[in-house]
Amino acid sequence: MNSTHPTPGKRVPTSLAALALDVREGTIRQWARRGKLTRYGTPRQALYDLNELAALVAGETAEANGA
């Protein structure tokens, strides 16, 4: 098993990803376009990995605390 890649987590639609991060759905879409988040799913249904969302929150919390 390759330890450099995080274990994939449950994937959720845009609305739940936005709810998990307490941001607007448009923000999630923008982050995906900019490469900050990976977009999974089909052209009609975007899905986002919960583990990736948690890592994003942890990284932003560390930045805000000056780490």
Gaussian input, Z-matrix of N, CA and C with variables (Angstrom, degrees):
# hf/3-21g

backbone

0 1
 N
 C     1     B1
 C     2     B2     1     A1
 N     3     B3     2     A2     1     D1
 C     4     B4     3     A3     2     D2
 C     5     B5     4     A4     3     D3
 N     6     B6     5     A5     4     D4
 C     7     B7     6     A6     5     D5
 C     8     B8     7     A7     6     D6
 N     9     B9     8     A8     7     D7
 C    10    B10     9     A9     8     D8
 C    11    B11    10    A10     9     D9
 N    12    B12    11    A11    10    D10
 C    13    B13    12    A12    11    D11
 C    14    B14    13    A13    12    D12
 N    15    B15    14    A14    13    D13
 C    16    B16    15    A15    14    D14
 C    17    B17    16    A16    15    D15
 N    18    B18    17    A17    16    D16
 C    19    B19    18    A18    17    D17
 C    20    B20    19    A19    18    D18
 N    21    B21    20    A20    19    D19
 C    22    B22    21    A21    20    D20
 C    23    B23    22    A22    21    D21
 N    24    B24    23    A23    22    D22
 C    25    B25    24    A24    23    D23
 C    26    B26    25    A25    24    D24
 N    27    B27    26    A26    25    D25
 C    28    B28    27    A27    26    D26
 C    29    B29    28    A28    27    D27
 N    30    B30    29    A29    28    D28
 C    31    B31    30    A30    29    D29
 C    32    B32    31    A31    30    D30
 N    33    B33    32    A32    31    D31
 C    34    B34    33    A33    32    D32
 C    35    B35    34    A34    33    D33
 N    36    B36    35    A35    34    D34
 C    37    B37    36    A36    35    D35
 C    38    B38    37    A37    36    D36
 N    39    B39    38    A38    37    D37
 C    40    B40    39    A39    38    D38
 C    41    B41    40    A40    39    D39
 N    42    B42    41    A41    40    D40
 C    43    B43    42    A42    41    D41
 C    44    B44    43    A43    42    D42
 N    45    B45    44    A44    43    D43
 C    46    B46    45    A45    44    D44
 C    47    B47    46    A46    45    D45
 N    48    B48    47    A47    46    D46
 C    49    B49    48    A48    47    D47
 C    50    B50    49    A49    48    D48
 N    51    B51    50    A50    49    D49
 C    52    B52    51    A51    50    D50
 C    53    B53    52    A52    51    D51
 N    54    B54    53    A53    52    D52
 C    55    B55    54    A54    53    D53
 C    56    B56    55    A55    54    D54
 N    57    B57    56    A56    55    D55
 C    58    B58    57    A57    56    D56
 C    59    B59    58    A58    57    D57
 N    60    B60    59    A59    58    D58
 C    61    B61    60    A60    59    D59
 C    62    B62    61    A61    60    D60
 N    63    B63    62    A62    61    D61
 C    64    B64    63    A63    62    D62
 C    65    B65    64    A64    63    D63
 N    66    B66    65    A65    64    D64
 C    67    B67    66    A66    65    D65
 C    68    B68    67    A67    66    D66
 N    69    B69    68    A68    67    D67
 C    70    B70    69    A69    68    D68
 C    71    B71    70    A70    69    D69
 N    72    B72    71    A71    70    D70
 C    73    B73    72    A72    71    D71
 C    74    B74    73    A73    72    D72
 N    75    B75    74    A74    73    D73
 C    76    B76    75    A75    74    D74
 C    77    B77    76    A76    75    D75
 N    78    B78    77    A77    76    D76
 C    79    B79    78    A78    77    D77
 C    80    B80    79    A79    78    D78
 N    81    B81    80    A80    79    D79
 C    82    B82    81    A81    80    D80
 C    83    B83    82    A82    81    D81
 N    84    B84    83    A83    82    D82
 C    85    B85    84    A84    83    D83
 C    86    B86    85    A85    84    D84
 N    87    B87    86    A86    85    D85
 C    88    B88    87    A87    86    D86
 C    89    B89    88    A88    87    D87
 N    90    B90    89    A89    88    D88
 C    91    B91    90    A90    89    D89
 C    92    B92    91    A91    90    D90
 N    93    B93    92    A92    91    D91
 C    94    B94    93    A93    92    D92
 C    95    B95    94    A94    93    D93
 N    96    B96    95    A95    94    D94
 C    97    B97    96    A96    95    D95
 C    98    B98    97    A97    96    D96
 N    99    B99    98    A98    97    D97
 C   100   B100    99    A99    98    D98
 C   101   B101   100   A100    99    D99
 N   102   B102   101   A101   100   D100
 C   103   B103   102   A102   101   D101
 C   104   B104   103   A103   102   D102
 N   105   B105   104   A104   103   D103
 C   106   B106   105   A105   104   D104
 C   107   B107   106   A106   105   D105
 N   108   B108   107   A107   106   D106
 C   109   B109   108   A108   107   D107
 C   110   B110   109   A109   108   D108
 N   111   B111   110   A110   109   D109
 C   112   B112   111   A111   110   D110
 C   113   B113   112   A112   111   D111
 N   114   B114   113   A113   112   D112
 C   115   B115   114   A114   113   D113
 C   116   B116   115   A115   114   D114
 N   117   B117   116   A116   115   D115
 C   118   B118   117   A117   116   D116
 C   119   B119   118   A118   117   D117
 N   120   B120   119   A119   118   D118
 C   121   B121   120   A120   119   D119
 C   122   B122   121   A121   120   D120
 N   123   B123   122   A122   121   D121
 C   124   B124   123   A123   122   D122
 C   125   B125   124   A124   123   D123
 N   126   B126   125   A125   124   D124
 C   127   B127   126   A126   125   D125
 C   128   B128   127   A127   126   D126
 N   129   B129   128   A128   127   D127
 C   130   B130   129   A129   128   D128
 C   131   B131   130   A130   129   D129
 N   132   B132   131   A131   130   D130
 C   133   B133   132   A132   131   D131
 C   134   B134   133   A133   132   D132
 N   135   B135   134   A134   133   D133
 C   136   B136   135   A135   134   D134
 C   137   B137   136   A136   135   D135
 N   138   B138   137   A137   136   D136
 C   139   B139   138   A138   137   D137
 C   140   B140   139   A139   138   D138
 N   141   B141   140   A140   139   D139
 C   142   B142   141   A141   140   D140
 C   143   B143   142   A142   141   D141
 N   144   B144   143   A143   142   D142
 C   145   B145   144   A144   143   D143
 C   146   B146   145   A145   144   D144
 N   147   B147   146   A146   145   D145
 C   148   B148   147   A147   146   D146
 C   149   B149   148   A148   147   D147
 N   150   B150   149   A149   148   D148
 C   151   B151   150   A150   149   D149
 C   152   B152   151   A151   150   D150
 N   153   B153   152   A152   151   D151
 C   154   B154   153   A153   152   D152
 C   155   B155   154   A154   153   D153
 N   156   B156   155   A155   154   D154
 C   157   B157   156   A156   155   D155
 C   158   B158   157   A157   156   D156
 N   159   B159   158   A158   157   D157
 C   160   B160   159   A159   158   D158
 C   161   B161   160   A160   159   D159
 N   162   B162   161   A161   160   D160
 C   163   B163   162   A162   161   D161
 C   164   B164   163   A163   162   D162
 N   165   B165   164   A164   163   D163
 C   166   B166   165   A165   164   D164
 C   167   B167   166   A166   165   D165
 N   168   B168   167   A167   166   D166
 C   169   B169   168   A168   167   D167
 C   170   B170   169   A169   168   D168
 N   171   B171   170   A170   169   D169
 C   172   B172   171   A171   170   D170
 C   173   B173   172   A172   171   D171
 N   174   B174   173   A173   172   D172
 C   175   B175   174   A174   173   D173
 C   176   B176   175   A175   174   D174
 N   177   B177   176   A176   175   D175
 C   178   B178   177   A177   176   D176
 C   179   B179   178   A178   177   D177
 N   180   B180   179   A179   178   D178
 C   181   B181   180   A180   179   D179
 C   182   B182   181   A181   180   D180
 N   183   B183   182   A182   181   D181
 C   184   B184   183   A183   182   D182
 C   185   B185   184   A184   183   D183
 N   186   B186   185   A185   184   D184
 C   187   B187   186   A186   185   D185
 C   188   B188   187   A187   186   D186
 N   189   B189   188   A188   187   D187
 C   190   B190   189   A189   188   D188
 C   191   B191   190   A190   189   D189
 N   192   B192   191   A191   190   D190
 C   193   B193   192   A192   191   D191
 C   194   B194   193   A193   192   D192
 N   195   B195   194   A194   193   D193
 C   196   B196   195   A195   194   D194
 C   197   B197   196   A196   195   D195
 N   198   B198   197   A197   196   D196
 C   199   B199   198   A198   197   D197
 C   200   B200   199   A199   198   D198

   B1=1.4557
   B2=1.5232
   B3=1.3147
   B4=1.4549
   B5=1.5230
   B6=1.3126
   B7=1.4589
   B8=1.5271
   B9=1.3440
   B10=1.4662
   B11=1.5216
   B12=1.3153
   B13=1.4574
   B14=1.5188
   B15=1.3378
   B16=1.4585
   B17=1.5202
   B18=1.3195
   B19=1.4488
   B20=1.5181
   B21=1.3360
   B22=1.4564
   B23=1.5289
   B24=1.3015
   B25=1.4534
   B26=1.5146
   B27=1.2757
   B28=1.4528
   B29=1.5254
   B30=1.2879
   B31=1.4627
   B32=1.5136
   B33=1.3225
   B34=1.4586
   B35=1.5270
   B36=1.3411
   B37=1.4571
   B38=1.5318
   B39=1.3028
   B40=1.4594
   B41=1.5222
   B42=1.3172
   B43=1.4680
   B44=1.5290
   B45=1.3297
   B46=1.4616
   B47=1.5225
   B48=1.3295
   B49=1.4671
   B50=1.5261
   B51=1.3319
   B52=1.4682
   B53=1.5277
   B54=1.3060
   B55=1.4620
   B56=1.5356
   B57=1.3182
   B58=1.4675
   B59=1.5237
   B60=1.3391
   B61=1.4600
   B62=1.5224
   B63=1.3215
   B64=1.4672
   B65=1.5299
   B66=1.3462
   B67=1.4607
   B68=1.5282
   B69=1.3018
   B70=1.4647
   B71=1.5285
   B72=1.3235
   B73=1.4605
   B74=1.5290
   B75=1.3184
   B76=1.4595
   B77=1.5210
   B78=1.3225
   B79=1.4632
   B80=1.5187
   B81=1.3215
   B82=1.4694
   B83=1.5236
   B84=1.3203
   B85=1.4735
   B86=1.5293
   B87=1.3181
   B88=1.4600
   B89=1.5330
   B90=1.3275
   B91=1.4611
   B92=1.5231
   B93=1.3361
   B94=1.4638
   B95=1.5342
   B96=1.3297
   B97=1.4720
   B98=1.5223
   B99=1.3050
   B100=1.4708
   B101=1.5263
   B102=1.3277
   B103=1.4541
   B104=1.5155
   B105=1.3193
   B106=1.4644
   B107=1.5360
   B108=1.3183
   B109=1.4629
   B110=1.5270
   B111=1.3261
   B112=1.4610
   B113=1.5181
   B114=1.3312
   B115=1.4613
   B116=1.5174
   B117=1.3151
   B118=1.4532
   B119=1.5174
   B120=1.3158
   B121=1.4515
   B122=1.5070
   B123=1.3207
   B124=1.4597
   B125=1.5272
   B126=1.3233
   B127=1.4692
   B128=1.5383
   B129=1.3108
   B130=1.4707
   B131=1.5290
   B132=1.3229
   B133=1.4735
   B134=1.5216
   B135=1.3157
   B136=1.4659
   B137=1.5231
   B138=1.3202
   B139=1.4545
   B140=1.5207
   B141=1.3306
   B142=1.4584
   B143=1.5143
   B144=1.3285
   B145=1.4553
   B146=1.5355
   B147=1.3171
   B148=1.4706
   B149=1.5271
   B150=1.3273
   B151=1.4697
   B152=1.5223
   B153=1.3246
   B154=1.4601
   B155=1.5352
   B156=1.3147
   B157=1.4655
   B158=1.5349
   B159=1.3425
   B160=1.4664
   B161=1.5260
   B162=1.3305
   B163=1.4635
   B164=1.5248
   B165=1.3200
   B166=1.4580
   B167=1.5246
   B168=1.3172
   B169=1.4666
   B170=1.5230
   B171=1.3264
   B172=1.4631
   B173=1.5232
   B174=1.3188
   B175=1.4666
   B176=1.4996
   B177=1.3178
   B178=1.4648
   B179=1.5128
   B180=1.3305
   B181=1.4616
   B182=1.5333
   B183=1.3310
   B184=1.4647
   B185=1.5315
   B186=1.3526
   B187=1.4574
   B188=1.5303
   B189=1.3245
   B190=1.4656
   B191=1.5307
   B192=1.3377
   B193=1.4682
   B194=1.5215
   B195=1.3293
   B196=1.4561
   B197=1.5096
   B198=1.3182
   B199=1.4693
   B200=1.4993
   A1=108.77
   A2=116.97
   A3=122.62
   A4=109.38
   A5=117.48
   A6=121.00
   A7=113.28
   A8=118.19
   A9=119.97
   A10=112.15
   A11=117.49
   A12=120.73
   A13=109.30
   A14=117.10
   A15=118.64
   A16=111.31
   A17=115.33
   A18=120.63
   A19=109.17
   A20=117.36
   A21=118.17
   A22=110.88
   A23=115.47
   A24=120.78
   A25=110.99
   A26=114.73
   A27=120.45
   A28=108.39
   A29=116.43
   A30=121.16
   A31=110.00
   A32=114.97
   A33=121.58
   A34=109.95
   A35=117.10
   A36=120.36
   A37=112.12
   A38=115.29
   A39=122.43
   A40=111.97
   A41=117.41
   A42=120.25
   A43=111.69
   A44=117.56
   A45=120.13
   A46=111.59
   A47=117.45
   A48=120.42
   A49=109.63
   A50=116.25
   A51=120.90
   A52=110.52
   A53=116.50
   A54=121.05
   A55=110.36
   A56=117.10
   A57=121.21
   A58=111.88
   A59=117.25
   A60=120.85
   A61=112.89
   A62=116.46
   A63=121.94
   A64=111.33
   A65=115.21
   A66=122.12
   A67=108.41
   A68=116.33
   A69=120.69
   A70=110.39
   A71=115.76
   A72=120.74
   A73=110.95
   A74=117.05
   A75=120.86
   A76=112.17
   A77=116.44
   A78=120.86
   A79=110.25
   A80=117.32
   A81=121.73
   A82=109.43
   A83=117.31
   A84=121.45
   A85=110.99
   A86=116.21
   A87=121.00
   A88=110.66
   A89=116.87
   A90=120.43
   A91=110.72
   A92=116.88
   A93=120.23
   A94=109.97
   A95=117.27
   A96=120.40
   A97=111.16
   A98=116.98
   A99=121.74
   A100=113.10
   A101=117.18
   A102=120.80
   A103=114.82
   A104=117.31
   A105=120.98
   A106=110.67
   A107=116.86
   A108=124.34
   A109=108.55
   A110=116.39
   A111=121.04
   A112=108.78
   A113=116.03
   A114=121.64
   A115=108.40
   A116=116.22
   A117=122.78
   A118=107.90
   A119=117.25
   A120=121.20
   A121=112.20
   A122=115.17
   A123=122.86
   A124=108.92
   A125=117.33
   A126=118.06
   A127=113.15
   A128=117.16
   A129=120.71
   A130=113.55
   A131=117.62
   A132=121.50
   A133=110.04
   A134=116.73
   A135=121.15
   A136=109.39
   A137=115.51
   A138=121.97
   A139=108.29
   A140=115.94
   A141=121.97
   A142=108.98
   A143=116.52
   A144=124.07
   A145=110.49
   A146=116.79
   A147=120.99
   A148=112.31
   A149=118.11
   A150=120.11
   A151=110.51
   A152=117.14
   A153=121.12
   A154=110.21
   A155=116.85
   A156=120.97
   A157=110.02
   A158=116.66
   A159=120.65
   A160=110.54
   A161=116.85
   A162=120.65
   A163=110.70
   A164=116.72
   A165=121.15
   A166=110.07
   A167=116.85
   A168=121.02
   A169=110.18
   A170=117.77
   A171=121.37
   A172=110.78
   A173=117.09
   A174=120.89
   A175=112.40
   A176=117.57
   A177=120.30
   A178=111.37
   A179=117.24
   A180=120.70
   A181=109.49
   A182=116.66
   A183=120.71
   A184=110.10
   A185=117.77
   A186=121.11
   A187=111.12
   A188=115.45
   A189=119.80
   A190=111.09
   A191=116.36
   A192=120.74
   A193=112.29
   A194=117.30
   A195=121.05
   A196=114.98
   A197=117.78
   A198=120.47
   A199=111.63
   D1=138.24
   D2=-179.13
   D3=-86.50
   D4=115.71
   D5=-175.64
   D6=-83.48
   D7=-4.01
   D8=-179.31
   D9=-78.98
   D10=-17.46
   D11=179.53
   D12=-106.17
   D13=132.42
   D14=178.82
   D15=-66.33
   D16=153.06
   D17=177.45
   D18=-65.84
   D19=128.60
   D20=179.27
   D21=-63.40
   D22=140.64
   D23=179.18
   D24=-107.08
   D25=-173.26
   D26=177.05
   D27=-64.27
   D28=141.02
   D29=178.80
   D30=-103.41
   D31=136.01
   D32=-175.51
   D33=-124.98
   D34=155.57
   D35=177.62
   D36=-70.20
   D37=168.38
   D38=-176.81
   D39=-53.15
   D40=-43.19
   D41=-176.79
   D42=-61.09
   D43=-41.37
   D44=179.73
   D45=-75.20
   D46=-33.47
   D47=175.76
   D48=-62.06
   D49=-43.80
   D50=178.83
   D51=-63.51
   D52=-41.93
   D53=178.86
   D54=-63.30
   D55=-41.96
   D56=-179.20
   D57=-63.08
   D58=-33.86
   D59=-178.30
   D60=-99.10
   D61=-1.69
   D62=-179.02
   D63=57.51
   D64=46.88
   D65=175.96
   D66=-132.20
   D67=171.96
   D68=177.31
   D69=-77.27
   D70=155.89
   D71=178.51
   D72=-59.94
   D73=-35.95
   D74=178.26
   D75=-61.26
   D76=-32.95
   D77=177.79
   D78=-66.33
   D79=-42.43
   D80=177.38
   D81=-60.05
   D82=-46.15
   D83=-179.76
   D84=-62.13
   D85=-41.56
   D86=179.28
   D87=-63.82
   D88=-44.79
   D89=179.12
   D90=-61.14
   D91=-38.37
   D92=178.82
   D93=-65.71
   D94=-42.79
   D95=178.73
   D96=-62.83
   D97=-34.84
   D98=-178.07
   D99=-85.23
   D100=-4.74
   D101=178.15
   D102=87.29
   D103=8.79
   D104=179.27
   D105=-76.11
   D106=-27.66
   D107=176.31
   D108=-129.89
   D109=150.74
   D110=175.36
   D111=-91.86
   D112=129.57
   D113=177.39
   D114=-95.26
   D115=126.07
   D116=175.86
   D117=-112.66
   D118=-177.74
   D119=176.35
   D120=99.68
   D121=-153.16
   D122=-178.24
   D123=-111.96
   D124=171.99
   D125=176.78
   D126=-57.93
   D127=-27.51
   D128=-178.56
   D129=-94.03
   D130=-20.20
   D131=-175.51
   D132=-131.25
   D133=106.07
   D134=177.85
   D135=-83.67
   D136=139.57
   D137=176.43
   D138=-131.76
   D139=148.10
   D140=-178.98
   D141=-131.33
   D142=142.64
   D143=-176.19
   D144=-78.65
   D145=126.39
   D146=-179.07
   D147=-62.58
   D148=-36.67
   D149=178.27
   D150=-64.66
   D151=-39.25
   D152=178.36
   D153=-66.91
   D154=-39.07
   D155=177.23
   D156=-62.78
   D157=-43.20
   D158=179.74
   D159=-63.72
   D160=-40.54
   D161=178.87
   D162=-65.31
   D163=-37.82
   D164=178.23
   D165=-62.95
   D166=-45.67
   D167=178.36
   D168=-62.30
   D169=-43.84
   D170=-179.81
   D171=-62.62
   D172=-40.65
   D173=178.80
   D174=-66.37
   D175=-41.33
   D176=179.26
   D177=-69.88
   D178=-33.64
   D179=177.37
   D180=-66.25
   D181=-40.84
   D182=179.56
   D183=-65.85
   D184=-40.41
   D185=177.96
   D186=-63.16
   D187=-42.35
   D188=-178.67
   D189=-65.39
   D190=-28.42
   D191=179.82
   D192=-90.04
   D193=3.88
   D194=177.00
   D195=82.31
   D196=18.87
   D197=179.62
   D198=-80.82

